[in-house]
């Protein structure tokens, strides 16, 4: 079993833009394209499907297929504001184990109802 780590977030997380390689227009268009969060910088819609493959092509790192192929992936996220993005990651089966706080857990349960 080989654990993997990455990122999952909703936007805009603190300082996200400062670390981004996106152009300002691309950043502003994320929600317009249905993005609710990302995993390893691959933007996902609410169902966990990639919604901006042209941006994923610019990533130097794991593809979504490579991430899914890892036998055991562990995600760590906190904060209720991340519920939509983390739910997308879970729906897309990119993470097998989630470590979180009570606020995010309750936010995920609210989305599931």
Secondary structure, DSSP 4 states (H G I P E B T S, - for coil): -------EE-SSPTTHHHH----HHHHHTTGGGT--EEETTEEE-TTS-BS-HHHHTT--S--HHHHHHSS--EEE---GGGHHHHHHHHHTT--SEEE--HHHHHHHHHHH-
